[in-house]
């Protein structure tokens, strides 16, 4: 009769899958809970361009929450018997909330200016190609923000150093940038076709995908800029 080793419990493929699902559910719940004040306000706002500054204010808590989620997902365990996702999330929030907000707040402000300009573009009197340029700038800013959020969540750099690294990685790691772009397009399409709540409901899987897409920049940062 075959015997099962006691130390093998919680380490098989099914257990690892269960551990991943458990972690995703807990991280998703904590992300929504910590960002809830802003998200509730955001869903109550009327879809009016005049509300863009208020929408940006509502999104402020999302930056630290997303950074904490990235931290928890990056440090997740595969052993079903050793899972502590809530503890790791809270540690990530405590360590990364301030640094994340230093980059997230200016990014939201810049994106608000772009969005407000595009929604009132006829009043600007600018040529039409300016609208395309602004849209491209906005997408580029979002991709920079994705890289910056990953770096902020996992490394303790000064805000300006993180900003420079994120900008350089946009071109030095095109596959990571294209991965973030694919997630952005997928999220935008799902939001337009299904529901505006989709990014919030699938935040944890989307952030896990962002982490996987960002492995090259995470590896280079660890090897080249940490000791």
Rosetta blueprint (number, residue, H / E / L):
1 X L
2 X L
3 X L
4 X L
5 X L
6 X H
7 X H
8 X H
9 X L
10 X L
11 X L
12 X L
13 X H
14 X H
15 X H
16 X H
17 X H
18 X H
19 X H
20 X H
21 X H
22 X H
23 X H
24 X H
25 X H
26 X H
27 X H
28 X H
29 X H
30 X H
31 X H
32 X H
33 X H
34 X H
35 X H
36 X H
37 X H
38 X H
39 X H
40 X H
41 X H
42 X H
43 X H
44 X H
45 X L
46 X L
47 X L
48 X L
49 X H
50 X H
51 X H
52 X H
53 X H
54 X H
55 X H
56 X H
57 X H
58 X H
59 X H
60 X H
61 X H
62 X H
63 X H
64 X H
65 X H
66 X H
67 X H
68 X H
69 X H
70 X H
71 X H
72 X H
73 X H
74 X H
75 X L
76 X L
77 X L
78 X L
79 X L
80 X H
81 X H
82 X H
83 X L
84 X L
85 X H
86 X H
87 X H
88 X H
89 X H
90 X H
91 X H
92 X H
93 X H
94 X H
95 X H
96 X H
97 X H
98 X H
99 X H
100 X H
101 X H
102 X H
103 X H
104 X H
105 X H
106 X H
107 X H
108 X H
109 X H
110 X H
111 X H
112 X H
113 X H
114 X H
115 X H
116 X H
117 X H
118 X H
119 X H
120 X L
121 X H
122 X H
123 X H
124 X H
125 X L
126 X L
127 X L
128 X L
129 X H
130 X H
131 X H
132 X H
133 X H
134 X H
135 X H
136 X H
137 X H
138 X H
139 X H
140 X H
141 X H
142 X H
143 X H
144 X H
145 X H
146 X H
147 X H
148 X H
149 X H
150 X H
151 X H
152 X H
153 X H
154 X H
155 X L
156 X L
157 X L
158 X L
159 X H
160 X H
161 X H
162 X H
163 X H
164 X H
165 X H
166 X H
167 X H
168 X H
169 X H
170 X H
171 X H
172 X H
173 X L
174 X H
175 X H
176 X H
177 X H
178 X H
179 X H
180 X H
181 X H
182 X H
183 X H
184 X H
185 X H
186 X H
187 X H
188 X H
189 X H
190 X H
191 X H
192 X H
193 X H
194 X L
195 X L
196 X L
197 X L
198 X H
199 X H
200 X H
201 X H
202 X L
203 X H
204 X H
205 X H
206 X H
207 X H
208 X H
209 X H
210 X H
211 X H
212 X H
213 X H
214 X L
215 X H
216 X H
217 X H
218 X H
219 X H
220 X H
221 X H
222 X H
223 X H
224 X H
225 X H
226 X L
227 X L
